[in-house]
Amino acid sequence: MFAGISMWQLLIVLAIVIMIFGTKKLRNMGGDLGSAVKGFKDAMNKEPEDSKKPEALTDQKLQDADFEETKKKDQDKV
């Protein structure tokens, strides 16, 4: 099967691992591994935060400039 390892040898190794760690600990390790892989995939698909910040800052600066311009016009009217 795997480079000369038979099915019986794999079953014996699996039985020893279960006896040493127990099923609960193996289940927890499997869940932790799964959540780590899921987190890694999510991080790879997410856009970097740095690419979003300049646009947000630009929008904020434009809003501030419009506010200041409106404020000056209101002061001129008074």
Rosetta constraint file for C-alpha pairs under 8 A:
AtomPair CA 1 CA 5 HARMONIC 5.89 0.50
AtomPair CA 1 CA 6 HARMONIC 5.84 0.50
AtomPair CA 1 CA 7 HARMONIC 7.26 0.50
AtomPair CA 2 CA 6 HARMONIC 7.29 0.50
AtomPair CA 5 CA 9 HARMONIC 6.35 0.50
AtomPair CA 5 CA 10 HARMONIC 7.11 0.50
AtomPair CA 6 CA 10 HARMONIC 6.55 0.50
AtomPair CA 7 CA 11 HARMONIC 6.27 0.50
AtomPair CA 8 CA 12 HARMONIC 6.21 0.50
AtomPair CA 9 CA 13 HARMONIC 6.27 0.50
AtomPair CA 10 CA 14 HARMONIC 6.12 0.50
AtomPair CA 11 CA 15 HARMONIC 6.10 0.50
AtomPair CA 12 CA 16 HARMONIC 6.28 0.50
AtomPair CA 13 CA 17 HARMONIC 6.22 0.50
AtomPair CA 14 CA 18 HARMONIC 6.20 0.50
AtomPair CA 15 CA 19 HARMONIC 6.18 0.50
AtomPair CA 16 CA 20 HARMONIC 6.17 0.50
AtomPair CA 17 CA 21 HARMONIC 6.04 0.50
AtomPair CA 17 CA 22 HARMONIC 7.64 0.50
AtomPair CA 18 CA 22 HARMONIC 4.87 0.50
AtomPair CA 18 CA 23 HARMONIC 6.04 0.50
AtomPair CA 18 CA 26 HARMONIC 7.63 0.50
AtomPair CA 21 CA 25 HARMONIC 6.00 0.50
AtomPair CA 21 CA 26 HARMONIC 6.57 0.50
AtomPair CA 22 CA 26 HARMONIC 6.42 0.50
AtomPair CA 23 CA 27 HARMONIC 6.05 0.50
AtomPair CA 24 CA 28 HARMONIC 6.25 0.50
AtomPair CA 25 CA 29 HARMONIC 6.18 0.50
AtomPair CA 26 CA 30 HARMONIC 6.16 0.50
AtomPair CA 27 CA 31 HARMONIC 6.22 0.50
AtomPair CA 28 CA 32 HARMONIC 6.13 0.50
AtomPair CA 29 CA 33 HARMONIC 6.08 0.50
AtomPair CA 30 CA 34 HARMONIC 6.13 0.50
AtomPair CA 31 CA 35 HARMONIC 6.19 0.50
AtomPair CA 32 CA 36 HARMONIC 6.13 0.50
AtomPair CA 33 CA 37 HARMONIC 6.27 0.50
AtomPair CA 34 CA 38 HARMONIC 6.19 0.50
AtomPair CA 35 CA 39 HARMONIC 6.05 0.50
AtomPair CA 36 CA 40 HARMONIC 6.17 0.50
AtomPair CA 37 CA 41 HARMONIC 6.23 0.50
AtomPair CA 38 CA 42 HARMONIC 6.19 0.50
AtomPair CA 39 CA 43 HARMONIC 6.13 0.50
AtomPair CA 40 CA 44 HARMONIC 6.22 0.50
AtomPair CA 41 CA 45 HARMONIC 6.31 0.50
AtomPair CA 42 CA 46 HARMONIC 6.16 0.50
AtomPair CA 47 CA 51 HARMONIC 7.44 0.50
AtomPair CA 48 CA 52 HARMONIC 7.34 0.50
AtomPair CA 49 CA 53 HARMONIC 6.51 0.50
AtomPair CA 50 CA 54 HARMONIC 7.36 0.50
AtomPair CA 51 CA 55 HARMONIC 7.75 0.50
AtomPair CA 52 CA 56 HARMONIC 6.56 0.50
AtomPair CA 53 CA 57 HARMONIC 6.11 0.50
AtomPair CA 54 CA 58 HARMONIC 6.04 0.50
AtomPair CA 55 CA 59 HARMONIC 6.18 0.50
AtomPair CA 56 CA 60 HARMONIC 6.19 0.50
AtomPair CA 57 CA 61 HARMONIC 6.10 0.50
AtomPair CA 58 CA 62 HARMONIC 6.19 0.50
AtomPair CA 59 CA 63 HARMONIC 6.26 0.50
AtomPair CA 60 CA 64 HARMONIC 6.16 0.50
AtomPair CA 61 CA 65 HARMONIC 6.08 0.50
AtomPair CA 62 CA 66 HARMONIC 6.15 0.50
AtomPair CA 63 CA 67 HARMONIC 6.11 0.50
AtomPair CA 64 CA 68 HARMONIC 6.16 0.50
AtomPair CA 65 CA 69 HARMONIC 6.10 0.50
AtomPair CA 66 CA 70 HARMONIC 6.10 0.50
AtomPair CA 67 CA 71 HARMONIC 6.05 0.50
AtomPair CA 68 CA 72 HARMONIC 6.20 0.50
AtomPair CA 69 CA 73 HARMONIC 6.36 0.50
AtomPair CA 70 CA 74 HARMONIC 6.22 0.50
AtomPair CA 71 CA 75 HARMONIC 6.26 0.50
AtomPair CA 72 CA 76 HARMONIC 6.20 0.50
AtomPair CA 73 CA 77 HARMONIC 6.35 0.50
AtomPair CA 74 CA 78 HARMONIC 6.64 0.50
